[in-house]
């Protein structure tokens, strides 16, 4: 099976490529720059329609996992043209090229398509984003749905054992900071369902192998506040919880609004998948093992 991954140098993309190779897929890892990607690297700017078409015509992938996106929520708010170009127009280019060569599309979306007013969102709940990032991801979902068959997965706060594309995720940042005795302020009034990149990648491989269709919440199975998430990380890695101070969102000035509670209900995925969304304790135990294996 030929699998093409867009955004293959990001935290999720690198793990998906790694596990896909282990599953004996023929993997094409694409990104705008080569940053320790796994599989066959193909330089690809998804905003370049002609380049996207040429790439798809040459490779003719059976499946495309479209993970390339501008995820910087504040940058999306301050540079809306760039956010639209990458997240919406880029997705349109991928979907149109997929239609032409007959590729099945798996699109990686976000919990930020929801307003955060109620939390524990189900797939049947109406999206209503409160920032531009969420809006562009919702528009991209709508483009993906023009396919006869598609899969849309919504993760939330992806974290993992290695920095990717030069960025350190929340869990690694916290572990590094606390290990050095640094104090941190973490908000108590933002709720999510954090997603271990390995768990998301394993679910994706099942989706690809079984060619599952529809929209699913492919995140972790535990709803926690950012503060609770931080405490659980500290406990798992035997770090000083006293270094973690509470804060409120109102104490920070961000260009983009954050949903107060964008946590997702994973009941549909729990029922349909053999690879289940992980509870937080189990996910953090796996993270600890992965980090220990790297040292």
N, C-alpha and C positions, 0 to 999 in steps of 0.2 A: 504493500500500500504506500502510495506517495503522499506524504503529509507536508504541507507548507505552513510554516508558522510566521506570522508577522509580529514584529516587536520581540524578536527572539533573544535579545540581550537583556530584557527586563527580568525581574525576580521570578515571575511565573514562567515566562517563555524559555528561560535557560533550563529550568527543572523539567518542563514538558518535553523539550528536545532530548534531554538526558534519558528520561524514562521511555520516550518513544523509540529511541535507538535500542534500548534494552528489550522492547517489545517487537523488535525486528521490523520497524517501519523504515521506509526510505525517507529520511528527514531533510527538508530544505529550510534552513533557518535564515530568515530575512530581517534586515534592519538597515537603518541609514548609515550605521557604522559598525565595524566588526569589533565586538568586545567579548572575547572569550566565548563565542557561541559554539554550540555543539551541532554536529551534522554538517551538511553541505551549506557553506555560507553563500548567500546571494545578497548583494547590496541592493536595497530597494527602498525608494522613497514613495510611500503610498499615495502622496499627493500628486505624483507625476503619472497621469493617466496612461500615457504612451508607454512608459517604462513598466507599469503594472501589466498592461496588455501583453507586451513582449515577454515578460517573465512567465506569465501564465501560459502563453502559447508554446514556450519552450519546455516548461516543466510538465504542464497538464496534470496538476495535482488532483488526487482523488478527493482529498479533504483539505480545507484551509481552516486553520485556527487563527482567527483575526484578533490579536491582542495588542497591536500597535495603537497607541493612543497618547494624547497629551493629558497626563494624570494630575499635573500640578494645578490644584483647584484655584489657587489665587492667580496664577499665570493665565488660566482660562478666563478669569474675570477681567483682568487688566489688558489682555490681548485677545479679544474675542474673534478677530479675523483669523488669527493663527489657530485658535481652538476649533473654529468651524472648518477651516481648511483641512486639518489633520483628522479630527474626530468624525466629521460628517462627510465632507467631500472625499476624504481618504477611504472611508468605509464604502461609499458609493462606487468608487473605482474598483475596490476589491470584489464587491458583490456583482457588479456588471461583468467583470472578467471571469468570475466564477460561473456565472450563468452561461457565458460563451463556451467554456471548456467543460462544463458539467461537473464542477467541483461542489462538494457538500460543505456548507459554511457553518462553522462553530464560532459564534461571536461572544467575546468576553465583555460584559457590560459592567454595571456597578449598582450598589445600593443607593447611590446618590440620585437615582431617578425618582426617589420618593422625597416628600417634603419633610419627613421626620416628626410629624405632629403626633403620630400614634405608635409607631414602632411595631416590631413583630409582623412585618408585612408579608402577605401571601402573594403568590404570582397573579392572583385574580384582582388584587387591589389596584386602583387607578394611580399611575405615576403622576407626580406633580412636583418637579424639581424646583428648588429655591435658589440654585446658583447656575451659572452658565455652563460649567462642566457637566452637571447633571442633565441640562437641557440638550447639550450636544450628544451625549450618550443616548438619550431617549430618541432623538432624531435618527441616530445611527441604528438603533433597534428597529425603528419603523422601516428603514431602508432594507435591513436584513429580512424583515417579514415579507418583502416583495418576492422572495424566493419561494418556490413551491414547497421545498423542504429546508429546514434550518434548525439550528439549536442556538438559543440565547442563554448564557449562564451569567448569573449576577453574584460575584463575590463581594467581600467587604473587608477593607483594611488587610491587604495581603502582607504576610510577613514570612521570613524564612531564615535559613542558617548562613547565607552568604550575601554580601553586598552585590547588587547587580546594576549594570549600566552606570557605575560610579556612585550609586545612591545607597545609603544605609537605611534599612527599614526600621520601623518603630521599635520592634523587639531588640534588634541588634544595637540600635542607638542607646536604648535603655540599659542593656546589659553592659555595654562599654562604659557608659557614664557612671553607673552605680559601682562598677568594678574599680573605678578610679576615685571613688569617694565623692563624686559630684552630686549635688542636690538638684532635683528636678521638680517642676510644678506641672501637675497633670490634672486635666479637667474632670470633674465628677458629674457633669451634666450633659455629656455626649455619650450615646449608647450605640454600639455596633455589634456585629457578629464576626469577629476577626477570623481570617482564613489562612491556614498554613499552606504555603505554596505547593508543598508535596501532595497534600490532600487534594487540592484543586487539580493538580496535574494528573493524579491517579484517576480522579473522577472523569477528567477529560478523555483519557485513554479509553475508559469504558464507553463513554459517549461515542467516540470515534469508531470503536470496534463494533458496537451494537447499532450504530447510526440512529441514536435516539433523537427525537425531534421535539420542538416546543420550547417554552421558556421555563427555566428552573432556577431556584436559588441555590447556587453552588458555593456556599460559604461555610464557615464553621457553625457548629450546632449550639453554641452558647452565647446568649445575649449578655454582654457586660459593658460597664462604663469604661472609659479610657483609664480611669483611676484603678478600677478593679482589675483590668487587664495588666496594668503596670504592677500591681501588688502580686498577682499570680505569677508573673514573670520573675519577680524578685524572689518569691518563695521557691519556685522551681530551681533557680540557679543559686540559691543560698546567699542572696545579696541583702544588704541592709534596707529593709522596708521603711525605716525611719527617715531615709534620705528622700522619700517620695512625699511631696507636699501637695495638699489639695488646692485646687483653683477652680474658678468658674469661667465659662466661655467669655462672659462680659469683661473679664480682666485682660483679654487679648484683643488686639486690633488686627483683623484679617480683612483683605479686600473682598473675599467671598464669604457669604453666609454658610454655616455648617448646619445640616439637619440635626436637631436635638436627639432624635432617636430613629436612626435608619436601619435598625436591626431587622433581620430577615428570618422568616419562618422557613425551615428546611423540611417540613413534613413530606412534601411532594417528592423531594430528592431521596429522603430516607426510605420512602416506600418503593421508589422506582429503581434505585441504584443498588448494585452489589457492594460497591465502594461507598460507604456511608460518610456524610459530613461528620467530622470529629468534634467531640466535646472538648472544651478548652483544656482540661487537665491532660487528656490523652494527647492532644496536639502539642502541648508544651513539653510533655515527656519525650515525644518524638523529636521535637526541636533540639532538646538537650542532647539526645543521642547523636543527631546529625552534626551538631557543633563539636561534640567530643571526638567524632570520627575525623574531623578536619585537623585536629591537633595531635 
